[in-house]
Amino acid sequence: MPLRDTLARVDADLAVGRVPVARQRLRGLVSSFPNDLMLRRRLAEAYRLYGEPAEAGRWMYLEQDRDAVETSAFEARYHTAQQRMRALVWQGRESLARTAFAREQLAAVRADCSDAMGRPVDWDTVLSGEKEDSGRSAFADFLAGAGCLVAALVFLAIWVNGLVALFD
């Protein structure tokens, strides 16, 4: 469906109070056109209507007239540079942004992420699914695996016990 038709449907949805439907349509448009600042602004407005300041701040992050409270809520929810970089879902170079402020914001987030990771990153690399260093230790991973193994063994023991009782 063309962009103009989808935006017309978004307007119709908002006119009758179907904010979640309008939000979903806008999310789809932003995923199709990730570098369109106007779509990001519209999505932020939908989240504002829905009462979600962190998500409104996420989609207004590249706008100079953004709300400070929403920006703080976004930064609190996505507290690491890599989380912010993924949340912004930008694609390509910062130079694709239409405003100087957006280019500066994108460059600052990318630089912070590069510093945190100890190597240069770009928008497409972070979005490709590189794992963020979550800070979990090998011991915590071992405990999680051991817990799953114990649960599987307990389930197997109960199953075998039931099978034996069935034929007894």
C-alpha positions in Angstrom: 0.0 0.0 0.0 1.4 3.4 -0.9 2.7 5.7 1.8 -0.1 8.3 1.1 -2.8 5.7 1.4 -1.5 4.4 4.7 -1.2 7.9 6.1 -4.8 8.5 5.1 -5.8 5.3 7.0 -3.8 6.5 10.0 -5.6 9.8 10.0 -9.0 7.9 9.7 -8.0 5.6 12.6 -7.0 8.5 14.8 -10.2 10.4 13.9 -12.4 7.6 15.4 -10.1 6.9 18.3 -8.3 3.8 17.1 -4.9 4.9 18.5 -3.4 1.3 18.7 -4.3 0.6 15.1 -2.9 3.9 13.9 0.3 3.3 16.0 0.7 -0.1 14.4 0.3 1.3 10.9 2.9 4.0 11.7 5.3 1.4 13.1 5.1 -0.4 9.8 5.8 2.8 7.9 8.8 3.6 10.1 10.2 0.1 9.6 9.7 0.6 5.8 11.0 4.2 5.8 13.4 4.3 8.8 15.0 7.6 7.8 11.8 9.6 7.4 11.7 12.1 10.2 8.1 13.1 9.5 6.9 9.5 10.1 8.9 9.3 13.3 7.2 12.5 14.5 3.8 11.1 13.7 4.6 7.8 15.5 5.8 9.9 18.5 2.4 11.7 18.5 0.6 8.3 18.5 2.6 7.1 21.5 1.9 10.4 23.2 -1.8 9.8 22.8 -1.3 6.3 24.1 0.5 7.8 27.2 3.9 6.3 26.6 6.5 9.1 27.1 9.6 6.8 26.7 8.4 5.7 23.2 7.4 9.2 22.3 10.9 10.3 23.3 12.3 7.5 21.2 10.7 8.6 18.0 11.3 12.3 18.7 14.9 11.8 19.7 16.2 13.2 16.4 14.0 16.3 16.5 15.2 19.6 17.9 11.8 20.5 19.4 11.6 17.3 21.4 10.2 17.2 24.9 12.9 16.9 27.6 10.7 14.7 29.8 10.1 12.3 27.0 13.8 12.3 26.0 14.8 11.5 29.6 12.2 8.7 29.7 13.7 7.2 26.5 17.2 7.5 27.8 16.2 5.8 31.1 14.5 2.9 29.3 17.4 2.5 26.8 20.3 3.3 29.1 23.2 2.0 27.1 24.4 3.5 23.8 24.0 0.3 22.0 20.4 -0.1 23.2 19.7 3.5 22.0 21.3 2.8 18.7 19.1 -0.3 18.2 16.0 1.5 19.4 16.4 4.4 17.0 16.4 1.9 14.1 18.3 4.2 11.7 19.7 2.8 8.5 22.7 4.0 6.6 24.8 7.0 7.2 24.0 10.0 9.4 24.2 12.2 6.4 20.9 10.7 5.2 19.1 12.7 7.9 17.3 15.8 6.6 18.3 18.1 9.5 21.6 19.1 11.0 20.3 18.4 14.5 19.3 14.8 13.6 22.7 14.2 12.0 24.4 15.5 15.2 22.3 13.3 17.4 22.9 10.2 15.3 26.6 10.9 15.2 26.7 11.3 19.0 24.8 8.1 19.7 27.1 6.2 17.2 30.2 7.7 18.8 29.0 6.8 22.3 28.3 3.2 21.1 31.7 2.9 19.5 33.4 4.1 22.7 31.4 1.7 24.8 32.2 -1.3 22.5 35.9 -0.3 22.1 35.7 -0.4 18.3 34.0 1.6 15.5 30.4 0.7 14.7 27.9 1.9 12.2 24.1 1.8 12.1 23.9 -1.2 9.9 26.3 -3.2 12.0 24.4 -2.7 15.3 21.1 -3.5 13.6 22.4 -6.7 12.1 22.1 -8.5 15.5 25.5 -8.2 17.1 25.1 -9.3 20.7 25.4 -6.6 23.2 27.8 -7.3 26.1 25.1 -7.9 28.8 27.6 -8.2 31.6 26.5 -11.8 32.4 29.3 -14.0 33.6 30.1 -17.5 32.4 29.0 -18.7 35.9 25.5 -17.2 35.5 25.3 -18.9 32.1 26.3 -22.2 33.6 23.7 -21.9 36.4 21.0 -21.2 33.8 22.0 -24.2 31.8 22.2 -26.4 34.9 18.7 -25.3 36.0 17.3 -26.2 32.6 19.0 -29.6 32.8 17.6 -30.3 36.3 14.1 -29.3 35.2 14.4 -31.7 32.2 15.6 -34.5 34.5 12.8 -34.0 37.0 10.2 -34.0 34.2 11.7 -37.2 32.8 11.7 -38.8 36.2 8.0 -38.0 36.7 7.2 -39.3 33.3 9.0 -42.6 33.9 7.4 -42.9 37.3 3.9 -42.5 35.8 4.7 -45.0 33.1 5.9 -47.6 35.6 2.7 -46.9 37.7 0.6 -47.4 34.7 1.8 -51.0 34.1 2.0 -52.0 37.7 
